[in-house]
Amino acid sequence: MSIWTKQFWKATAERAIATAAQGALATLGTDLFGVLDVDAVSVLSIAGGAALVSVLKSIAVTAATGSPSAGGGEVLEPRTNTHRADN
C-alpha cells in the first residue's frame, strides 16, 4: 500500500473525519464546559488538531508497515480494473 493512491487517501480521510468528530464531541461533552459555554473556535481547533494527528498517524503507519492499520486489522486490497475496454 502506498500513500500515493486514491484508496489510501479515502481511508485516511474517513479516519480523520471520524477523529475530528470524536474530538469535537469530547470537547462539548466535558463537565468543565456547558454546551452553550464552549467557544466554537476552541471546538474547531481541537477537532482540527485531532484530525491532523490522525492523518499523520496514517501516513507514518503506512510508511512503517505498508498497511493503513497499525495492528494489521485493515488491509486495503488493490483494485482490479473492471472496465470492459481494458479486458
PDB file of N, CA, C and O in Angstrom:
ATOM      1  N   MET A   1       0.852  -1.175   0.000  1.00  0.00           N
ATOM      2  CA  MET A   1       0.000   0.000   0.000  1.00  0.00           C
ATOM      3  C   MET A   1       0.893   1.230   0.000  1.00  0.00           C
ATOM      4  O   MET A   1       1.853   1.329   0.764  1.00  0.00           O
ATOM      5  N   SER A   2       0.564   2.127  -0.842  1.00  0.00           N
ATOM      6  CA  SER A   2       1.314   3.369  -0.981  1.00  0.00           C
ATOM      7  C   SER A   2       0.435   4.543  -0.562  1.00  0.00           C
ATOM      8  O   SER A   2      -0.789   4.503  -0.690  1.00  0.00           O
ATOM      9  N   ILE A   3       1.084   5.582  -0.063  1.00  0.00           N
ATOM     10  CA  ILE A   3       0.314   6.774   0.293  1.00  0.00           C
ATOM     11  C   ILE A   3      -0.093   7.566  -0.938  1.00  0.00           C
ATOM     12  O   ILE A   3      -0.817   8.556  -0.827  1.00  0.00           O
ATOM     13  N   TRP A   4       0.357   7.148  -2.095  1.00  0.00           N
ATOM     14  CA  TRP A   4       0.067   7.875  -3.336  1.00  0.00           C
ATOM     15  C   TRP A   4      -1.144   7.313  -4.069  1.00  0.00           C
ATOM     16  O   TRP A   4      -1.304   7.562  -5.264  1.00  0.00           O
ATOM     17  N   THR A   5      -1.999   6.564  -3.384  1.00  0.00           N
ATOM     18  CA  THR A   5      -3.184   6.003  -4.027  1.00  0.00           C
ATOM     19  C   THR A   5      -4.452   6.686  -3.520  1.00  0.00           C
ATOM     20  O   THR A   5      -4.507   7.179  -2.394  1.00  0.00           O
ATOM     21  N   LYS A   6      -5.459   6.701  -4.373  1.00  0.00           N
ATOM     22  CA  LYS A   6      -6.754   7.275  -4.006  1.00  0.00           C
ATOM     23  C   LYS A   6      -7.362   6.483  -2.851  1.00  0.00           C
ATOM     24  O   LYS A   6      -7.985   7.057  -1.958  1.00  0.00           O
ATOM     25  N   GLN A   7      -7.181   5.177  -2.870  1.00  0.00           N
ATOM     26  CA  GLN A   7      -7.734   4.308  -1.838  1.00  0.00           C
ATOM     27  C   GLN A   7      -7.161   4.658  -0.456  1.00  0.00           C
ATOM     28  O   GLN A   7      -7.892   4.691   0.534  1.00  0.00           O
ATOM     29  N   PHE A   8      -5.856   4.917  -0.398  1.00  0.00           N
ATOM     30  CA  PHE A   8      -5.223   5.304   0.868  1.00  0.00           C
ATOM     31  C   PHE A   8      -5.829   6.601   1.392  1.00  0.00           C
ATOM     32  O   PHE A   8      -6.167   6.697   2.572  1.00  0.00           O
ATOM     33  N   TRP A   9      -5.965   7.594   0.523  1.00  0.00           N
ATOM     34  CA  TRP A   9      -6.449   8.899   0.967  1.00  0.00           C
ATOM     35  C   TRP A   9      -7.924   8.865   1.344  1.00  0.00           C
ATOM     36  O   TRP A   9      -8.349   9.624   2.215  1.00  0.00           O
ATOM     37  N   LYS A  10      -8.719   8.000   0.706  1.00  0.00           N
ATOM     38  CA  LYS A  10     -10.115   7.842   1.114  1.00  0.00           C
ATOM     39  C   LYS A  10     -10.189   7.257   2.518  1.00  0.00           C
ATOM     40  O   LYS A  10     -10.966   7.725   3.350  1.00  0.00           O
ATOM     41  N   ALA A  11      -9.376   6.230   2.783  1.00  0.00           N
ATOM     42  CA  ALA A  11      -9.362   5.612   4.115  1.00  0.00           C
ATOM     43  C   ALA A  11      -8.844   6.601   5.158  1.00  0.00           C
ATOM     44  O   ALA A  11      -9.362   6.662   6.273  1.00  0.00           O
ATOM     45  N   THR A  12      -7.830   7.369   4.795  1.00  0.00           N
ATOM     46  CA  THR A  12      -7.264   8.357   5.713  1.00  0.00           C
ATOM     47  C   THR A  12      -8.270   9.461   6.011  1.00  0.00           C
ATOM     48  O   THR A  12      -8.406   9.881   7.160  1.00  0.00           O
ATOM     49  N   ALA A  13      -8.973   9.933   4.989  1.00  0.00           N
ATOM     50  CA  ALA A  13      -9.988  10.975   5.192  1.00  0.00           C
ATOM     51  C   ALA A  13     -11.109  10.473   6.096  1.00  0.00           C
ATOM     52  O   ALA A  13     -11.598  11.210   6.953  1.00  0.00           O
ATOM     53  N   GLU A  14     -11.513   9.226   5.907  1.00  0.00           N
ATOM     54  CA  GLU A  14     -12.562   8.656   6.747  1.00  0.00           C
ATOM     55  C   GLU A  14     -12.126   8.638   8.212  1.00  0.00           C
ATOM     56  O   GLU A  14     -12.900   8.993   9.101  1.00  0.00           O
ATOM     57  N   ARG A  15     -10.888   8.224   8.453  1.00  0.00           N
ATOM     58  CA  ARG A  15     -10.370   8.213   9.823  1.00  0.00           C
ATOM     59  C   ARG A  15     -10.276   9.624  10.400  1.00  0.00           C
ATOM     60  O   ARG A  15     -10.648   9.853  11.551  1.00  0.00           O
ATOM     61  N   ALA A  16      -9.781  10.565   9.604  1.00  0.00           N
ATOM     62  CA  ALA A  16      -9.596  11.938  10.083  1.00  0.00           C
ATOM     63  C   ALA A  16     -10.932  12.595  10.416  1.00  0.00           C
ATOM     64  O   ALA A  16     -11.044  13.294  11.423  1.00  0.00           O
ATOM     65  N   ILE A  17     -11.938  12.377   9.586  1.00  0.00           N
ATOM     66  CA  ILE A  17     -13.262  12.956   9.842  1.00  0.00           C
ATOM     67  C   ILE A  17     -13.865  12.367  11.113  1.00  0.00           C
ATOM     68  O   ILE A  17     -14.427  13.093  11.934  1.00  0.00           O
ATOM     69  N   ALA A  18     -13.747  11.055  11.272  1.00  0.00           N
ATOM     70  CA  ALA A  18     -14.270  10.413  12.481  1.00  0.00           C
ATOM     71  C   ALA A  18     -13.544  10.914  13.724  1.00  0.00           C
ATOM     72  O   ALA A  18     -14.172  11.163  14.753  1.00  0.00           O
ATOM     73  N   THR A  19     -12.236  11.061  13.634  1.00  0.00           N
ATOM     74  CA  THR A  19     -11.457  11.541  14.776  1.00  0.00           C
ATOM     75  C   THR A  19     -11.805  12.985  15.109  1.00  0.00           C
ATOM     76  O   THR A  19     -11.905  13.341  16.283  1.00  0.00           O
ATOM     77  N   ALA A  20     -11.990  13.821  14.089  1.00  0.00           N
ATOM     78  CA  ALA A  20     -12.379  15.216  14.326  1.00  0.00           C
ATOM     79  C   ALA A  20     -13.734  15.286  15.022  1.00  0.00           C
ATOM     80  O   ALA A  20     -13.918  16.067  15.955  1.00  0.00           O
ATOM     81  N   ALA A  21     -14.671  14.478  14.573  1.00  0.00           N
ATOM     82  CA  ALA A  21     -15.996  14.460  15.196  1.00  0.00           C
ATOM     83  C   ALA A  21     -15.908  13.992  16.644  1.00  0.00           C
ATOM     84  O   ALA A  21     -16.577  14.542  17.518  1.00  0.00           O
ATOM     85  N   GLN A  22     -15.090  12.984  16.896  1.00  0.00           N
ATOM     86  CA  GLN A  22     -14.915  12.498  18.265  1.00  0.00           C
ATOM     87  C   GLN A  22     -14.292  13.574  19.149  1.00  0.00           C
ATOM     88  O   GLN A  22     -14.696  13.748  20.298  1.00  0.00           O
ATOM     89  N   GLY A  23     -13.314  14.290  18.617  1.00  0.00           N
ATOM     90  CA  GLY A  23     -12.686  15.368  19.379  1.00  0.00           C
ATOM     91  C   GLY A  23     -13.667  16.480  19.704  1.00  0.00           C
ATOM     92  O   GLY A  23     -13.681  17.002  20.818  1.00  0.00           O
ATOM     93  N   ALA A  24     -14.487  16.839  18.726  1.00  0.00           N
ATOM     94  CA  ALA A  24     -15.490  17.886  18.947  1.00  0.00           C
ATOM     95  C   ALA A  24     -16.521  17.444  19.982  1.00  0.00           C
ATOM     96  O   ALA A  24     -16.880  18.213  20.874  1.00  0.00           O
ATOM     97  N   LEU A  25     -16.993  16.212  19.862  1.00  0.00           N
ATOM     98  CA  LEU A  25     -17.977  15.713  20.825  1.00  0.00           C
ATOM     99  C   LEU A  25     -17.384  15.593  22.220  1.00  0.00           C
ATOM    100  O   LEU A  25     -18.062  15.861  23.212  1.00  0.00           O
ATOM    101  N   ALA A  26     -16.128  15.194  22.300  1.00  0.00           N
ATOM    102  CA  ALA A  26     -15.476  15.097  23.606  1.00  0.00           C
ATOM    103  C   ALA A  26     -15.355  16.472  24.247  1.00  0.00           C
ATOM    104  O   ALA A  26     -15.537  16.611  25.457  1.00  0.00           O
ATOM    105  N   THR A  27     -15.052  17.480  23.452  1.00  0.00           N
ATOM    106  CA  THR A  27     -14.949  18.843  23.977  1.00  0.00           C
ATOM    107  C   THR A  27     -16.303  19.335  24.473  1.00  0.00           C
ATOM    108  O   THR A  27     -16.400  19.943  25.539  1.00  0.00           O
ATOM    109  N   LEU A  28     -17.336  19.069  23.696  1.00  0.00           N
ATOM    110  CA  LEU A  28     -18.677  19.507  24.083  1.00  0.00           C
ATOM    111  C   LEU A  28     -19.217  18.719  25.270  1.00  0.00           C
ATOM    112  O   LEU A  28     -20.058  19.214  26.021  1.00  0.00           O
ATOM    113  N   GLY A  29     -18.733  17.496  25.437  1.00  0.00           N
ATOM    114  CA  GLY A  29     -19.262  16.627  26.479  1.00  0.00           C
ATOM    115  C   GLY A  29     -18.555  16.716  27.814  1.00  0.00           C
ATOM    116  O   GLY A  29     -18.942  16.022  28.755  1.00  0.00           O
ATOM    117  N   THR A  30     -17.538  17.541  27.929  1.00  0.00           N
ATOM    118  CA  THR A  30     -16.829  17.627  29.204  1.00  0.00           C
ATOM    119  C   THR A  30     -17.677  18.341  30.247  1.00  0.00           C
ATOM    120  O   THR A  30     -18.495  19.203  29.925  1.00  0.00           O
ATOM    121  N   ASP A  31     -17.467  17.969  31.486  1.00  0.00           N
ATOM    122  CA  ASP A  31     -18.184  18.623  32.583  1.00  0.00           C
ATOM    123  C   ASP A  31     -17.643  20.021  32.859  1.00  0.00           C
ATOM    124  O   ASP A  31     -18.296  20.830  33.518  1.00  0.00           O
ATOM    125  N   LEU A  32     -16.448  20.296  32.350  1.00  0.00           N
ATOM    126  CA  LEU A  32     -15.822  21.589  32.580  1.00  0.00           C
ATOM    127  C   LEU A  32     -16.600  22.715  31.890  1.00  0.00           C
ATOM    128  O   LEU A  32     -16.667  23.835  32.397  1.00  0.00           O
ATOM    129  N   PHE A  33     -17.183  22.407  30.737  1.00  0.00           N
ATOM    130  CA  PHE A  33     -17.911  23.408  29.961  1.00  0.00           C
ATOM    131  C   PHE A  33     -19.353  22.960  29.771  1.00  0.00           C
ATOM    132  O   PHE A  33     -19.634  21.766  29.671  1.00  0.00           O
ATOM    133  N   GLY A  34     -20.245  23.909  29.724  1.00  0.00           N
ATOM    134  CA  GLY A  34     -21.593  23.613  29.277  1.00  0.00           C
ATOM    135  C   GLY A  34     -21.603  23.698  27.760  1.00  0.00           C
ATOM    136  O   GLY A  34     -20.771  24.399  27.185  1.00  0.00           O
ATOM    137  N   VAL A  35     -22.499  23.021  27.110  1.00  0.00           N
ATOM    138  CA  VAL A  35     -22.544  23.008  25.650  1.00  0.00           C
ATOM    139  C   VAL A  35     -22.657  24.423  25.087  1.00  0.00           C
ATOM    140  O   VAL A  35     -22.062  24.725  24.052  1.00  0.00           O
ATOM    141  N   LEU A  36     -23.398  25.272  25.744  1.00  0.00           N
ATOM    142  CA  LEU A  36     -23.570  26.640  25.256  1.00  0.00           C
ATOM    143  C   LEU A  36     -22.409  27.554  25.634  1.00  0.00           C
ATOM    144  O   LEU A  36     -22.283  28.655  25.099  1.00  0.00           O
ATOM    145  N   ASP A  37     -21.556  27.097  26.560  1.00  0.00           N
ATOM    146  CA  ASP A  37     -20.432  27.915  27.013  1.00  0.00           C
ATOM    147  C   ASP A  37     -19.168  27.713  26.192  1.00  0.00           C
ATOM    148  O   ASP A  37     -18.236  28.512  26.294  1.00  0.00           O
ATOM    149  N   VAL A  38     -19.116  26.674  25.390  1.00  0.00           N
ATOM    150  CA  VAL A  38     -17.904  26.359  24.640  1.00  0.00           C
ATOM    151  C   VAL A  38     -17.801  27.265  23.419  1.00  0.00           C
ATOM    152  O   VAL A  38     -18.765  27.443  22.676  1.00  0.00           O
ATOM    153  N   ASP A  39     -16.631  27.827  23.230  1.00  0.00           N
ATOM    154  CA  ASP A  39     -16.356  28.671  22.074  1.00  0.00           C
ATOM    155  C   ASP A  39     -16.206  27.784  20.837  1.00  0.00           C
ATOM    156  O   ASP A  39     -15.471  26.797  20.868  1.00  0.00           O
ATOM    157  N   ALA A  40     -16.891  28.127  19.760  1.00  0.00           N
ATOM    158  CA  ALA A  40     -16.838  27.325  18.535  1.00  0.00           C
ATOM    159  C   ALA A  40     -15.418  27.225  17.991  1.00  0.00           C
ATOM    160  O   ALA A  40     -15.039  26.194  17.435  1.00  0.00           O
ATOM    161  N   VAL A  41     -14.635  28.278  18.145  1.00  0.00           N
ATOM    162  CA  VAL A  41     -13.250  28.259  17.664  1.00  0.00           C
ATOM    163  C   VAL A  41     -12.442  27.215  18.424  1.00  0.00           C
ATOM    164  O   VAL A  41     -11.611  26.525  17.835  1.00  0.00           O
ATOM    165  N   SER A  42     -12.680  27.096  19.719  1.00  0.00           N
ATOM    166  CA  SER A  42     -11.979  26.089  20.521  1.00  0.00           C
ATOM    167  C   SER A  42     -12.345  24.679  20.072  1.00  0.00           C
ATOM    168  O   SER A  42     -11.480  23.814  19.940  1.00  0.00           O
ATOM    169  N   VAL A  43     -13.625  24.461  19.842  1.00  0.00           N
ATOM    170  CA  VAL A  43     -14.074  23.139  19.387  1.00  0.00           C
ATOM    171  C   VAL A  43     -13.447  22.805  18.040  1.00  0.00           C
ATOM    172  O   VAL A  43     -12.946  21.697  17.846  1.00  0.00           O
ATOM    173  N   LEU A  44     -13.472  23.755  17.108  1.00  0.00           N
ATOM    174  CA  LEU A  44     -12.887  23.518  15.787  1.00  0.00           C
ATOM    175  C   LEU A  44     -11.378  23.335  15.868  1.00  0.00           C
ATOM    176  O   LEU A  44     -10.808  22.550  15.111  1.00  0.00           O
ATOM    177  N   SER A  45     -10.732  24.046  16.770  1.00  0.00           N
ATOM    178  CA  SER A  45      -9.293  23.907  16.946  1.00  0.00           C
ATOM    179  C   SER A  45      -8.929  22.514  17.448  1.00  0.00           C
ATOM    180  O   SER A  45      -7.993  21.893  16.943  1.00  0.00           O
ATOM    181  N   ILE A  46      -9.658  22.030  18.425  1.00  0.00           N
ATOM    182  CA  ILE A  46      -9.405  20.689  18.955  1.00  0.00           C
ATOM    183  C   ILE A  46      -9.721  19.635  17.901  1.00  0.00           C
ATOM    184  O   ILE A  46      -8.955  18.688  17.724  1.00  0.00           O
ATOM    185  N   ALA A  47     -10.839  19.790  17.203  1.00  0.00           N
ATOM    186  CA  ALA A  47     -11.214  18.832  16.159  1.00  0.00           C
ATOM    187  C   ALA A  47     -10.188  18.824  15.033  1.00  0.00           C
ATOM    188  O   ALA A  47      -9.817  17.759  14.540  1.00  0.00           O
ATOM    189  N   GLY A  48      -9.726  20.002  14.623  1.00  0.00           N
ATOM    190  CA  GLY A  48      -8.717  20.085  13.566  1.00  0.00           C
ATOM    191  C   GLY A  48      -7.393  19.476  13.984  1.00  0.00           C
ATOM    192  O   GLY A  48      -6.741  18.791  13.196  1.00  0.00           O
ATOM    193  N   GLY A  49      -6.996  19.725  15.225  1.00  0.00           N
ATOM    194  CA  GLY A  49      -5.759  19.127  15.737  1.00  0.00           C
ATOM    195  C   GLY A  49      -5.846  17.615  15.780  1.00  0.00           C
ATOM    196  O   GLY A  49      -4.892  16.922  15.428  1.00  0.00           O
ATOM    197  N   ALA A  50      -6.989  17.102  16.211  1.00  0.00           N
ATOM    198  CA  ALA A  50      -7.182  15.653  16.259  1.00  0.00           C
ATOM    199  C   ALA A  50      -7.150  15.056  14.854  1.00  0.00           C
ATOM    200  O   ALA A  50      -6.565  13.993  14.647  1.00  0.00           O
ATOM    201  N   ALA A  51      -7.772  15.728  13.894  1.00  0.00           N
ATOM    202  CA  ALA A  51      -7.763  15.243  12.508  1.00  0.00           C
ATOM    203  C   ALA A  51      -6.347  15.241  11.943  1.00  0.00           C
ATOM    204  O   ALA A  51      -5.956  14.301  11.251  1.00  0.00           O
ATOM    205  N   LEU A  52      -5.581  16.284  12.233  1.00  0.00           N
ATOM    206  CA  LEU A  52      -4.197  16.352  11.758  1.00  0.00           C
ATOM    207  C   LEU A  52      -3.364  15.212  12.325  1.00  0.00           C
ATOM    208  O   LEU A  52      -2.595  14.583  11.597  1.00  0.00           O
ATOM    209  N   VAL A  53      -3.510  14.943  13.609  1.00  0.00           N
ATOM    210  CA  VAL A  53      -2.779  13.829  14.224  1.00  0.00           C
ATOM    211  C   VAL A  53      -3.190  12.509  13.572  1.00  0.00           C
ATOM    212  O   VAL A  53      -2.344  11.642  13.350  1.00  0.00           O
ATOM    213  N   SER A  54      -4.463  12.349  13.267  1.00  0.00           N
ATOM    214  CA  SER A  54      -4.942  11.133  12.611  1.00  0.00           C
ATOM    215  C   SER A  54      -4.311  10.949  11.233  1.00  0.00           C
ATOM    216  O   SER A  54      -3.889   9.846  10.886  1.00  0.00           O
ATOM    217  N   VAL A  55      -4.243  12.021  10.449  1.00  0.00           N
ATOM    218  CA  VAL A  55      -3.632  11.947   9.115  1.00  0.00           C
ATOM    219  C   VAL A  55      -2.150  11.608   9.229  1.00  0.00           C
ATOM    220  O   VAL A  55      -1.650  10.752   8.499  1.00  0.00           O
ATOM    221  N   LEU A  56      -1.446  12.274  10.139  1.00  0.00           N
ATOM    222  CA  LEU A  56      -0.018  11.997  10.315  1.00  0.00           C
ATOM    223  C   LEU A  56       0.222  10.561  10.764  1.00  0.00           C
ATOM    224  O   LEU A  56       1.179   9.924  10.324  1.00  0.00           O
ATOM    225  N   LYS A  57      -0.643  10.048  11.637  1.00  0.00           N
ATOM    226  CA  LYS A  57      -0.527   8.659  12.083  1.00  0.00           C
ATOM    227  C   LYS A  57      -0.752   7.699  10.919  1.00  0.00           C
ATOM    228  O   LYS A  57      -0.025   6.715  10.780  1.00  0.00           O
ATOM    229  N   SER A  58      -1.739   7.971  10.091  1.00  0.00           N
ATOM    230  CA  SER A  58      -1.998   7.107   8.936  1.00  0.00           C
ATOM    231  C   SER A  58      -0.797   7.061   8.002  1.00  0.00           C
ATOM    232  O   SER A  58      -0.429   5.993   7.512  1.00  0.00           O
ATOM    233  N   ILE A  59      -0.189   8.208   7.754  1.00  0.00           N
ATOM    234  CA  ILE A  59       0.987   8.257   6.880  1.00  0.00           C
ATOM    235  C   ILE A  59       2.149   7.502   7.510  1.00  0.00           C
ATOM    236  O   ILE A  59       2.815   6.716   6.836  1.00  0.00           O
ATOM    237  N   ALA A  60       2.398   7.733   8.801  1.00  0.00           N
ATOM    238  CA  ALA A  60       3.520   7.081   9.478  1.00  0.00           C
ATOM    239  C   ALA A  60       3.346   5.571   9.549  1.00  0.00           C
ATOM    240  O   ALA A  60       4.293   4.823   9.304  1.00  0.00           O
ATOM    241  N   VAL A  61       2.147   5.121   9.882  1.00  0.00           N
ATOM    242  CA  VAL A  61       1.903   3.680   9.988  1.00  0.00           C
ATOM    243  C   VAL A  61       2.037   3.015   8.630  1.00  0.00           C
ATOM    244  O   VAL A  61       2.615   1.932   8.528  1.00  0.00           O
ATOM    245  N   THR A  62       1.515   3.641   7.588  1.00  0.00           N
ATOM    246  CA  THR A  62       1.617   3.062   6.249  1.00  0.00           C
ATOM    247  C   THR A  62       3.066   3.004   5.792  1.00  0.00           C
ATOM    248  O   THR A  62       3.483   2.027   5.171  1.00  0.00           O
ATOM    249  N   ALA A  63       3.833   4.038   6.094  1.00  0.00           N
ATOM    250  CA  ALA A  63       5.247   4.038   5.722  1.00  0.00           C
ATOM    251  C   ALA A  63       6.007   2.941   6.466  1.00  0.00           C
ATOM    252  O   ALA A  63       6.923   2.335   5.910  1.00  0.00           O
ATOM    253  N   ALA A  64       5.632   2.685   7.719  1.00  0.00           N
ATOM    254  CA  ALA A  64       6.346   1.697   8.527  1.00  0.00           C
ATOM    255  C   ALA A  64       5.906   0.267   8.248  1.00  0.00           C
ATOM    256  O   ALA A  64       6.733  -0.645   8.244  1.00  0.00           O
ATOM    257  N   THR A  65       4.603   0.061   8.015  1.00  0.00           N
ATOM    258  CA  THR A  65       4.090  -1.305   7.907  1.00  0.00           C
ATOM    259  C   THR A  65       3.558  -1.670   6.532  1.00  0.00           C
ATOM    260  O   THR A  65       3.377  -2.851   6.238  1.00  0.00           O
ATOM    261  N   GLY A  66       3.306  -0.685   5.688  1.00  0.00           N
ATOM    262  CA  GLY A  66       2.713  -0.959   4.385  1.00  0.00           C
ATOM    263  C   GLY A  66       1.212  -1.153   4.455  1.00  0.00           C
ATOM    264  O   GLY A  66       0.572  -1.428   3.441  1.00  0.00           O
ATOM    265  N   SER A  67       0.644  -1.011   5.644  1.00  0.00           N
ATOM    266  CA  SER A  67      -0.789  -1.165   5.855  1.00  0.00           C
ATOM    267  C   SER A  67      -1.305   0.074   6.570  1.00  0.00           C
ATOM    268  O   SER A  67      -0.575   0.664   7.366  1.00  0.00           O
ATOM    269  N   PRO A  68      -2.542   0.486   6.311  1.00  0.00           N
ATOM    270  CA  PRO A  68      -3.066   1.664   6.993  1.00  0.00           C
ATOM    271  C   PRO A  68      -3.393   1.412   8.460  1.00  0.00           C
ATOM    272  O   PRO A  68      -3.653   2.353   9.210  1.00  0.00           O
ATOM    273  N   SER A  69      -3.381   0.160   8.866  1.00  0.00           N
ATOM    274  CA  SER A  69      -3.730  -0.203  10.232  1.00  0.00           C
ATOM    275  C   SER A  69      -2.478  -0.624  10.994  1.00  0.00           C
ATOM    276  O   SER A  69      -1.727  -1.480  10.527  1.00  0.00           O
ATOM    277  N   ALA A  70      -2.251  -0.032  12.157  1.00  0.00           N
ATOM    278  CA  ALA A  70      -1.062  -0.351  12.952  1.00  0.00           C
ATOM    279  C   ALA A  70      -1.064  -1.808  13.392  1.00  0.00           C
ATOM    280  O   ALA A  70      -0.008  -2.437  13.459  1.00  0.00           O
ATOM    281  N   GLY A  71      -2.225  -2.344  13.689  1.00  0.00           N
ATOM    282  CA  GLY A  71      -2.320  -3.721  14.152  1.00  0.00           C
ATOM    283  C   GLY A  71      -2.604  -4.722  13.051  1.00  0.00           C
ATOM    284  O   GLY A  71      -2.746  -5.915  13.321  1.00  0.00           O
ATOM    285  N   GLY A  72      -2.688  -4.260  11.825  1.00  0.00           N
ATOM    286  CA  GLY A  72      -2.970  -5.155  10.709  1.00  0.00           C
ATOM    287  C   GLY A  72      -4.426  -5.551  10.600  1.00  0.00           C
ATOM    288  O   GLY A  72      -4.756  -6.492   9.877  1.00  0.00           O
ATOM    289  N   GLY A  73      -5.302  -4.856  11.301  1.00  0.00           N
ATOM    290  CA  GLY A  73      -6.722  -5.188  11.276  1.00  0.00           C
ATOM    291  C   GLY A  73      -7.421  -4.789   9.990  1.00  0.00           C
ATOM    292  O   GLY A  73      -8.499  -5.297   9.681  1.00  0.00           O
ATOM    293  N   GLU A  74      -6.818  -3.890   9.249  1.00  0.00           N
ATOM    294  CA  GLU A  74      -7.407  -3.440   7.987  1.00  0.00           C
ATOM    295  C   GLU A  74      -6.381  -3.597   6.885  1.00  0.00           C
ATOM    296  O   GLU A  74      -5.235  -3.167   7.022  1.00  0.00           O
ATOM    297  N   VAL A  75      -6.793  -4.209   5.802  1.00  0.00           N
ATOM    298  CA  VAL A  75      -5.926  -4.366   4.640  1.00  0.00           C
ATOM    299  C   VAL A  75      -6.674  -3.831   3.436  1.00  0.00           C
ATOM    300  O   VAL A  75      -7.771  -4.294   3.124  1.00  0.00           O
ATOM    301  N   LEU A  76      -6.091  -2.867   2.766  1.00  0.00           N
ATOM    302  CA  LEU A  76      -6.704  -2.320   1.562  1.00  0.00           C
ATOM    303  C   LEU A  76      -6.173  -3.084   0.359  1.00  0.00           C
ATOM    304  O   LEU A  76      -4.980  -3.039   0.057  1.00  0.00           O
ATOM    305  N   GLU A  77      -7.057  -3.772  -0.310  1.00  0.00           N
ATOM    306  CA  GLU A  77      -6.676  -4.546  -1.482  1.00  0.00           C
ATOM    307  C   GLU A  77      -6.592  -3.631  -2.693  1.00  0.00           C
ATOM    308  O   GLU A  77      -7.420  -2.733  -2.853  1.00  0.00           O
ATOM    309  N   PRO A  78      -5.601  -3.852  -3.545  1.00  0.00           N
ATOM    310  CA  PRO A  78      -5.541  -3.043  -4.766  1.00  0.00           C
ATOM    311  C   PRO A  78      -6.745  -3.348  -5.649  1.00  0.00           C
ATOM    312  O   PRO A  78      -7.177  -4.496  -5.754  1.00  0.00           O
ATOM    313  N   ARG A  79      -7.269  -2.327  -6.270  1.00  0.00           N
ATOM    314  CA  ARG A  79      -8.431  -2.513  -7.137  1.00  0.00           C
ATOM    315  C   ARG A  79      -8.015  -3.170  -8.440  1.00  0.00           C
ATOM    316  O   ARG A  79      -6.941  -2.905  -8.979  1.00  0.00           O
ATOM    317  N   THR A  80      -8.882  -4.025  -8.927  1.00  0.00           N
ATOM    318  CA  THR A  80      -8.654  -4.607 -10.243  1.00  0.00           C
ATOM    319  C   THR A  80      -9.467  -3.811 -11.241  1.00  0.00           C
ATOM    320  O   THR A  80     -10.569  -3.355 -10.937  1.00  0.00           O
ATOM    321  N   ASN A  81      -8.932  -3.652 -12.405  1.00  0.00           N
ATOM    322  CA  ASN A  81      -9.601  -2.862 -13.425  1.00  0.00           C
ATOM    323  C   ASN A  81     -10.738  -3.679 -14.023  1.00  0.00           C
ATOM    324  O   ASN A  81     -10.509  -4.761 -14.562  1.00  0.00           O
ATOM    325  N   THR A  82     -11.951  -3.171 -13.930  1.00  0.00           N
ATOM    326  CA  THR A  82     -13.116  -3.904 -14.432  1.00  0.00           C
ATOM    327  C   THR A  82     -13.751  -3.233 -15.641  1.00  0.00           C
ATOM    328  O   THR A  82     -14.858  -3.597 -16.038  1.00  0.00           O
ATOM    329  N   HIS A  83     -13.087  -2.284 -16.214  1.00  0.00           N
ATOM    330  CA  HIS A  83     -13.623  -1.585 -17.380  1.00  0.00           C
ATOM    331  C   HIS A  83     -13.584  -2.528 -18.583  1.00  0.00           C
ATOM    332  O   HIS A  83     -12.567  -3.179 -18.822  1.00  0.00           O
ATOM    333  N   ARG A  84     -14.670  -2.607 -19.336  1.00  0.00           N
ATOM    334  CA  ARG A  84     -14.755  -3.543 -20.458  1.00  0.00           C
ATOM    335  C   ARG A  84     -13.680  -3.322 -21.505  1.00  0.00           C
ATOM    336  O   ARG A  84     -13.180  -4.291 -22.078  1.00  0.00           O
ATOM    337  N   ALA A  85     -13.317  -2.106 -21.767  1.00  0.00           N
ATOM    338  CA  ALA A  85     -12.323  -1.830 -22.806  1.00  0.00           C
ATOM    339  C   ALA A  85     -10.937  -2.333 -22.417  1.00  0.00           C
ATOM    340  O   ALA A  85     -10.080  -2.537 -23.276  1.00  0.00           O
ATOM    341  N   ASP A  86     -10.723  -2.531 -21.112  1.00  0.00           N
ATOM    342  CA  ASP A  86      -9.419  -2.992 -20.648  1.00  0.00           C
ATOM    343  C   ASP A  86      -9.317  -4.506 -20.587  1.00  0.00           C
ATOM    344  O   ASP A  86      -8.230  -5.028 -20.340  1.00  0.00           O
ATOM    345  N   ASN A  87     -10.399  -5.226 -20.802  1.00  0.00           N
ATOM    346  CA  ASN A  87     -10.369  -6.699 -20.713  1.00  0.00           C
ATOM    347  C   ASN A  87      -9.935  -7.329 -22.001  1.00  0.00           C
ATOM    348  O   ASN A  87      -9.858  -8.554 -22.094  1.00  0.00           O
TER     349      ASN A  87
END
